[in-house]
């Protein structure tokens, strides 16, 4: 769907898929679903992927602001966004969503990721506990019918803030090379 608009080689395509794959692997950690009460549903898994990709894109965004619109970083950020939604489109097709339903769902998912970048990403890097708690309740636990215990919200908030710090401590060159590390033990 997205390759239609690109002419020739897409900058940072391989690196962005490597970043996305690492984020997706981290988002699939069973601890999120077994111990941190993230719903083990399509929506819950999507929220965890969004949270991790949002942290990477927000980290790149911080670097873009500090380096006066570095074009390589802007290309990497866009390529990561495209990598995620190339995979999401394929996943929607695999679960049986037809051509007519794909654009509507893709639009919703893209808006969701943009929201997570601005809510979760920004709050985690700014260490804004109040905003991050709101974002966690609304997004990650938004489909949970009963109230999520404060202890669980606190665990997720601490994880996201610590992860943001780990990403911030990494060289931006690592990101440009397609390498990113997340918190090892959760």
C-alpha positions as a Python dict, from the first residue, in 0.01 Angstrom:
ca = {
    (1, 'X'): (0, 0, 0),
    (2, 'X'): (273, 248, 95),
    (3, 'X'): (533, 148, -164),
    (4, 'X'): (310, 293, -435),
    (5, 'X'): (424, 643, -341),
    (6, 'X'): (797, 568, -324),
    (7, 'X'): (1018, 604, -627),
    (8, 'X'): (1331, 390, -620),
    (9, 'X'): (1511, 290, -303),
    (10, 'X'): (1345, 380, 28),
    (11, 'X'): (1601, 532, 268),
    (12, 'X'): (1648, 329, 588),
    (13, 'X'): (1403, 59, 481),
    (14, 'X'): (1611, -232, 617),
    (15, 'X'): (1709, -44, 930),
    (16, 'X'): (1349, 55, 1001),
    (17, 'X'): (1228, -303, 967),
    (18, 'X'): (1504, -411, 1208),
    (19, 'X'): (1389, -147, 1460),
    (20, 'X'): (1027, -251, 1414),
    (21, 'X'): (1108, -619, 1455),
    (22, 'X'): (1294, -549, 1781),
    (23, 'X'): (1004, -337, 1911),
    (24, 'X'): (757, -607, 1816),
    (25, 'X'): (962, -877, 1991),
    (26, 'X'): (974, -668, 2308),
    (27, 'X'): (601, -595, 2286),
    (28, 'X'): (529, -968, 2276),
    (29, 'X'): (696, -1033, 2611),
    (30, 'X'): (452, -1256, 2805),
    (31, 'X'): (509, -1053, 3122),
    (32, 'X'): (294, -772, 2979),
    (33, 'X'): (0, -1008, 2936),
    (34, 'X'): (52, -1242, 3231),
    (35, 'X'): (176, -1011, 3507),
    (36, 'X'): (90, -659, 3393),
    (37, 'X'): (-269, -739, 3289),
    (38, 'X'): (-247, -610, 2933),
    (39, 'X'): (-536, -779, 2750),
    (40, 'X'): (-404, -1073, 2546),
    (41, 'X'): (-614, -970, 2249),
    (42, 'X'): (-547, -821, 1907),
    (43, 'X'): (-610, -478, 2059),
    (44, 'X'): (-386, -536, 2360),
    (45, 'X'): (-101, -662, 2145),
    (46, 'X'): (-144, -369, 1907),
    (47, 'X'): (-125, -128, 2202),
    (48, 'X'): (202, -281, 2320),
    (49, 'X'): (355, -262, 1972),
    (50, 'X'): (235, 99, 1945),
    (51, 'X'): (386, 186, 2284),
    (52, 'X'): (727, 49, 2187),
    (53, 'X'): (732, 198, 1837),
    (54, 'X'): (605, 529, 1981),
    (55, 'X'): (899, 537, 2223),
    (56, 'X'): (1144, 484, 1936),
    (57, 'X'): (982, 747, 1713),
    (58, 'X'): (959, 993, 2003),
    (59, 'X'): (1329, 935, 2076),
    (60, 'X'): (1415, 1003, 1712),
    (61, 'X'): (1191, 1311, 1727),
    (62, 'X'): (1387, 1449, 2024),
    (63, 'X'): (1706, 1408, 1824),
    (64, 'X'): (1550, 1574, 1518),
    (65, 'X'): (1459, 1879, 1730),
    (66, 'X'): (1808, 1896, 1880),
    (67, 'X'): (1980, 1855, 1542),
    (68, 'X'): (1771, 2102, 1345),
    (69, 'X'): (1563, 1871, 1130),
    (70, 'X'): (1826, 1611, 1044),
    (71, 'X'): (1699, 1460, 716),
    (72, 'X'): (1841, 1115, 787),
    (73, 'X'): (1652, 1100, 1115),
    (74, 'X'): (1332, 1223, 952),
    (75, 'X'): (1370, 954, 684),
    (76, 'X'): (1431, 688, 950),
    (77, 'X'): (1126, 797, 1150),
    (78, 'X'): (905, 786, 839),
    (79, 'X'): (1052, 452, 733),
    (80, 'X'): (977, 305, 1078),
    (81, 'X'): (620, 432, 1059),
    (82, 'X'): (588, 277, 711),
    (83, 'X'): (745, -52, 824),
    (84, 'X'): (494, -86, 1105),
    (85, 'X'): (197, -24, 880),
    (86, 'X'): (325, -244, 601),
    (87, 'X'): (328, -523, 861),
    (88, 'X'): (-11, -419, 1002),
    (89, 'X'): (-170, -424, 657),
    (90, 'X'): (-34, -773, 597),
    (91, 'X'): (-162, -885, 937),
    (92, 'X'): (-510, -749, 865),
    (93, 'X'): (-518, -939, 539),
    (94, 'X'): (-404, -1258, 714),
    (95, 'X'): (-693, -1240, 959),
    (96, 'X'): (-938, -1203, 672),
    (97, 'X'): (-1002, -830, 645),
    (98, 'X'): (-1088, -755, 284),
    (99, 'X'): (-973, -475, 57),
    (100, 'X'): (-1274, -261, 143),
    (101, 'X'): (-1207, -273, 519),
    (102, 'X'): (-831, -219, 509),
    (103, 'X'): (-818, 162, 451),
    (104, 'X'): (-1057, 241, 736),
    (105, 'X'): (-871, 20, 981),
    (106, 'X'): (-531, 145, 865),
    (107, 'X'): (-642, 506, 913),
    (108, 'X'): (-758, 429, 1267),
    (109, 'X'): (-433, 247, 1350),
    (110, 'X'): (-218, 527, 1208),
    (111, 'X'): (-407, 784, 1412),
    (112, 'X'): (-364, 559, 1715),
    (113, 'X'): (12, 541, 1672),
    (114, 'X'): (34, 918, 1624),
    (115, 'X'): (-160, 963, 1945),
    (116, 'X'): (68, 722, 2131),
    (117, 'X'): (377, 906, 2007),
    (118, 'X'): (242, 1234, 2145),
    (119, 'X'): (91, 1093, 2463),
    (120, 'X'): (301, 797, 2574),
    (121, 'X'): (626, 894, 2405),
    (122, 'X'): (626, 1255, 2519),
    (123, 'X'): (513, 1177, 2875),
    (124, 'X'): (769, 898, 2917),
    (125, 'X'): (1060, 1114, 2801),
    (126, 'X'): (944, 1408, 3011),
    (127, 'X'): (886, 1180, 3310),
    (128, 'X'): (534, 1322, 3339),
    (129, 'X'): (375, 1060, 3564),
    (130, 'X'): (27, 1211, 3561),
    (131, 'X'): (3, 1233, 3180),
    (132, 'X'): (160, 891, 3139),
    (133, 'X'): (-88, 735, 3385),
    (134, 'X'): (-377, 887, 3184),
    (135, 'X'): (-232, 758, 2857),
    (136, 'X'): (-174, 411, 3000),
    (137, 'X'): (-530, 387, 3135),
    (138, 'X'): (-685, 522, 2816),
    (139, 'X'): (-476, 330, 2565),
    (140, 'X'): (-301, 22, 2696),
    (141, 'X'): (-584, -69, 2935),
    (142, 'X'): (-863, 104, 2743),
    (143, 'X'): (-1047, -218, 2658),
    (144, 'X'): (-1034, -360, 3012),
    (145, 'X'): (-1384, -356, 3159),
    (146, 'X'): (-1293, -352, 3528),
    (147, 'X'): (-1063, -102, 3694),
    (148, 'X'): (-695, -186, 3658),
    (149, 'X'): (-522, -177, 3998),
    (150, 'X'): (-299, 124, 4063),
    (151, 'X'): (-8, -114, 4125),
    (152, 'X'): (-34, -241, 3765),
    (153, 'X'): (-59, 113, 3622),
    (154, 'X'): (247, 207, 3829),
    (155, 'X'): (441, -95, 3698),
    (156, 'X'): (362, -3, 3338),
    (157, 'X'): (450, 363, 3397),
    (158, 'X'): (785, 273, 3554),
    (159, 'X'): (857, 32, 3268),
    (160, 'X'): (782, 297, 3003),
    (161, 'X'): (988, 566, 3177),
    (162, 'X'): (1281, 327, 3225),
    (163, 'X'): (1255, 216, 2863),
    (164, 'X'): (1254, 577, 2745),
    (165, 'X'): (1570, 638, 2947),
    (166, 'X'): (1735, 328, 2800),
    (167, 'X'): (1650, 449, 2450),
    (168, 'X'): (1769, 801, 2530),
    (169, 'X'): (2103, 663, 2652),
    (170, 'X'): (2163, 486, 2321),
    (171, 'X'): (2353, 650, 2040),
    (172, 'X'): (2127, 782, 1767),
    (173, 'X'): (2372, 624, 1525),
    (174, 'X'): (2261, 285, 1659),
    (175, 'X'): (1906, 372, 1554),
    (176, 'X'): (2028, 479, 1210),
    (177, 'X'): (2202, 141, 1183),
    (178, 'X'): (1880, -42, 1275),
    (179, 'X'): (1989, -133, 1627),
    (180, 'X'): (1787, -64, 1938),
    (181, 'X'): (1790, -217, 2284),
    (182, 'X'): (1500, -236, 2523),
    (183, 'X'): (1493, -311, 2890),
    (184, 'X'): (1612, -667, 2937),
    (185, 'X'): (1434, -797, 3242),
    (186, 'X'): (1096, -647, 3313),
}
